[in-house]
Amino acid sequence: MALPRRTYGPKDWLQWLSPVPNPDLVTRSGALLYMEDVTVSFDGFKAIDKLNFYVDDGELRCVIGPNGAGKSTMMDIITGKTRPDKGSVFYGQRLDLLKMSEPEIAQAGIGRKFQKPSVFETQSVFHNLELAMAGSKKVLPTLKAKLKGEDRDRISEVLEIIGLEEECWRDAGSLSHGQKQWLEIGMLLMQRPKLLLIDEPVAGMTHQEMNRTGELVTSLAGKHSVVVVEHDMDFVRSIARKVTVLHQGSVLAEGTMDQIQHDPRVVEVYLGEAAC
């Protein structure tokens, strides 16, 4: 049973804009994110059922599974949009995410990119990155404020990471679909998150854009923990270091891509004969 998807727009970005997180709150050795025995029901349907999910510091993790497996609901729980019926969710071994609001979670260093790009289309690429960095939630005062040298350096650094240096002063609305996706990732990077949640980043992309997105995502691992939810298995194979398969709200299998695609349970419920 597939749950209805919520759509998001630029207004959602405003509540996520936050100062740089305190590294003392989130920098610990070992696992960065803990989800244990998490269950969520909607009108009697268990979208998440006794889920145990752990992400290590600096890890790149791909999450796959059929529609209705609980992938988006899992990310909603991590970011505070959905509260579970039971279970525990800890970040950095000390922060209980179930006791924090959405803005508090974002400020602690968790950033999320939704499937549909949510950028400020009438603003330039540069100003989109500037807005994402700003502590103020008001757009006009932020645009009128003078940037410090280190702020400009940070924007330049992120422009290079996302490959949009030459598009710096173009309106975001004139970018290609893939470029908008990269810009939104850049907006998250402006907040220096420790954990990035990226939902279906290559949907609707050209083959060339998909390759560039794979390079971008893999370059982020190490400095950040990155969780990618994706249905395009060619893309997953190109970036996967560890894969988690969700089915009926819980973990069906976990391991390398080679292990996953030869697991009979995964082949049966998701990958099909083409995986073998």
C-alpha positions in Angstrom: 0.0 0.0 0.0 1.6 3.3 -1.1 1.1 6.3 1.1 0.3 9.7 -0.5 3.4 11.8 -0.9 3.6 15.3 0.5 4.9 18.0 -1.8 7.3 20.6 -0.7 8.2 24.1 -2.0 10.6 27.0 -1.3 8.6 27.9 1.9 9.6 24.7 3.4 13.3 25.8 3.0 12.7 28.8 5.2 11.9 26.8 8.3 15.1 24.7 7.7 17.5 27.7 7.4 19.6 27.6 10.5 23.0 28.6 11.9 26.0 26.3 11.6 25.5 23.4 14.1 27.6 23.1 17.2 30.1 20.3 16.3 30.3 19.3 19.9 26.7 18.1 19.7 27.2 15.8 16.7 30.8 14.7 16.4 31.2 11.3 18.0 33.1 8.2 16.8 31.1 5.3 15.4 27.5 5.5 14.4 26.0 8.9 13.8 22.3 7.8 13.6 20.4 5.2 15.6 16.9 4.1 14.9 15.8 1.2 17.2 12.5 -0.7 17.3 10.7 2.2 15.5 7.0 1.7 14.6 4.6 4.1 12.9 1.0 3.3 12.0 -1.4 5.3 9.8 -5.1 4.3 10.2 -4.1 0.8 11.2 -1.4 0.4 8.5 2.1 -0.1 9.7 4.2 2.1 7.5 7.3 1.4 9.7 7.4 -1.9 11.7 10.0 -2.4 14.4 12.7 -0.8 12.2 16.4 -0.9 13.3 18.6 1.3 11.1 22.1 2.7 11.9 24.3 5.0 9.9 28.0 5.4 10.6 29.9 8.7 10.7 31.1 9.5 7.1 29.2 6.6 5.6 27.4 6.6 2.2 24.3 4.4 2.4 21.7 3.6 -0.3 18.2 2.7 0.8 16.0 0.8 -1.7 12.7 -1.0 -1.7 9.3 -1.2 -3.4 6.7 1.6 -3.1 5.2 1.6 0.3 8.2 0.0 1.9 8.6 3.0 4.4 11.6 4.8 2.9 10.1 8.3 2.9 8.4 7.7 6.2 11.7 6.8 7.7 13.2 10.1 6.6 10.2 11.9 7.9 10.8 10.4 11.3 14.5 11.4 11.2 13.7 15.0 10.4 10.8 15.3 12.8 7.9 15.5 10.3 6.5 12.2 11.6 6.5 11.0 15.2 6.7 7.2 15.7 4.2 5.3 17.9 7.2 3.7 19.7 10.9 3.3 19.4 14.0 5.5 19.8 15.9 7.7 17.4 19.2 9.2 18.4 21.7 11.4 16.6 25.3 11.7 17.6 24.7 9.2 20.4 23.4 12.1 22.6 20.5 13.9 20.8 17.1 12.3 21.1 15.5 13.4 17.8 12.0 12.4 19.1 12.2 15.3 21.6 13.3 17.9 19.0 11.4 20.1 16.6 12.1 20.1 12.8 14.1 23.4 13.0 16.1 22.1 16.0 16.9 18.9 14.1 18.1 20.9 11.1 20.2 23.1 13.4 21.8 20.0 14.9 23.2 19.1 11.5 20.7 17.0 9.6 19.8 18.2 6.1 17.2 16.7 3.7 16.8 17.1 0.0 13.4 16.1 -1.4 12.7 14.5 -4.7 11.3 17.7 -6.3 13.8 20.5 -6.3 12.8 23.3 -3.9 14.8 26.4 -4.9 14.0 30.1 -5.1 13.6 30.3 -8.9 13.5 34.1 -9.2 16.8 34.4 -7.3 20.3 33.7 -8.7 22.2 30.5 -7.9 24.5 32.7 -5.7 21.6 34.2 -3.7 20.0 30.8 -3.2 23.2 29.6 -1.5 23.3 32.9 0.4 19.8 32.4 1.7 20.5 28.9 2.7 23.4 30.0 4.8 21.6 32.9 6.5 20.4 32.7 10.1 17.5 35.1 9.3 14.3 33.6 8.0 13.3 36.8 6.2 14.3 36.9 2.5 14.6 40.6 1.8 16.7 41.6 4.9 19.0 38.7 4.0 19.5 39.8 0.4 20.3 43.3 1.5 22.8 42.2 4.1 26.5 42.5 3.3 28.4 39.2 3.1 31.6 38.7 5.1 34.7 37.5 3.3 34.5 34.0 4.8 30.8 33.7 3.7 31.8 34.5 0.1 34.6 31.9 0.3 32.1 29.3 1.5 29.7 30.1 -1.3 32.6 29.8 -3.8 33.6 26.5 -2.3 30.1 25.1 -2.6 29.7 26.4 -6.1 32.8 24.4 -7.0 31.5 21.3 -5.3 28.2 21.3 -7.1 29.7 22.4 -10.4 27.7 25.6 -10.9 30.5 28.2 -10.9 29.6 29.3 -14.4 25.9 29.5 -13.5 26.5 31.6 -10.4 24.4 34.6 -11.5 21.7 32.8 -13.5 18.2 32.7 -12.0 17.6 29.3 -10.5 14.4 28.9 -12.6 16.5 28.9 -15.8 18.6 25.9 -14.7 18.1 22.4 -16.0 16.4 19.8 -13.8 19.7 18.3 -12.9 21.3 21.6 -12.1 18.4 22.5 -9.8 19.0 19.2 -7.9 22.7 20.1 -7.5 21.8 23.6 -6.3 19.5 22.2 -3.7 22.3 19.9 -2.5 24.5 23.0 -2.4 21.9 24.8 -0.3 22.1 22.0 2.2 25.9 22.1 2.2 25.8 25.8 3.1 24.5 24.7 6.5 27.4 22.3 7.0 25.3 19.3 7.9 26.8 16.1 9.3 24.0 13.9 7.9 22.5 14.4 4.5 19.2 12.7 3.5 18.7 12.7 -0.3 15.4 11.5 -1.8 15.5 10.1 -5.4 18.1 12.6 -6.7 18.3 11.3 -10.3 14.5 11.1 -11.1 14.0 12.7 -14.5 17.7 13.3 -15.2 19.6 12.7 -18.4 22.3 10.1 -18.4 25.0 12.8 -18.3 23.3 14.5 -15.3 23.0 11.1 -13.6 26.7 10.5 -13.9 27.5 14.0 -12.6 25.1 13.4 -9.6 26.8 10.2 -8.8 30.2 11.9 -8.7 28.8 14.7 -6.5 27.1 12.3 -4.0 30.2 10.1 -3.7 32.4 13.1 -3.2 30.3 14.1 -0.1 30.9 10.9 1.8 33.6 11.0 4.4 33.0 14.7 5.3 29.3 13.9 5.7 27.1 10.8 6.3 24.9 10.5 3.2 21.7 8.4 3.0 20.3 8.1 -0.6 16.9 6.8 -1.3 16.6 5.8 -5.0 14.7 3.6 -7.4 17.1 3.7 -10.3 19.2 0.6 -9.8 21.9 1.6 -12.3 22.5 4.7 -10.3 22.5 2.8 -7.0 25.0 0.3 -8.4 27.3 3.2 -9.5 27.5 4.7 -6.0 26.6 2.0 -3.5 29.0 1.1 -0.7 26.4 -0.3 1.6 22.7 -0.9 0.7 19.7 -1.3 3.0 16.5 -2.9 1.6 13.3 -1.9 3.2 10.1 -4.0 2.9 6.8 -3.6 4.7 8.4 -1.0 7.0 11.4 -3.0 8.2 14.9 -4.0 7.0 14.7 -7.0 4.7 18.4 -7.2 3.9 21.6 -5.2 4.2 25.0 -5.4 2.7 27.1 -4.7 -0.4 25.4 -4.3 -3.7 26.7 -7.7 -4.8 25.3 -9.3 -1.7 21.9 -7.5 -2.1 21.3 -8.3 -5.7 22.0 -12.0 -5.1 19.8 -12.3 -2.1 16.7 -14.4 -3.0 14.4 -12.4 -0.7 15.4 -9.1 -2.4 15.1 -10.6 -5.9 11.6 -11.8 -5.0 10.1 -8.7 -3.5 12.0 -6.0 -5.5 14.8 -6.6 -7.9 13.3 -9.5 -9.9 15.1 -11.8 -12.2 17.0 -9.0 -13.9 19.2 -8.7 -10.8 20.7 -12.2 -11.3 
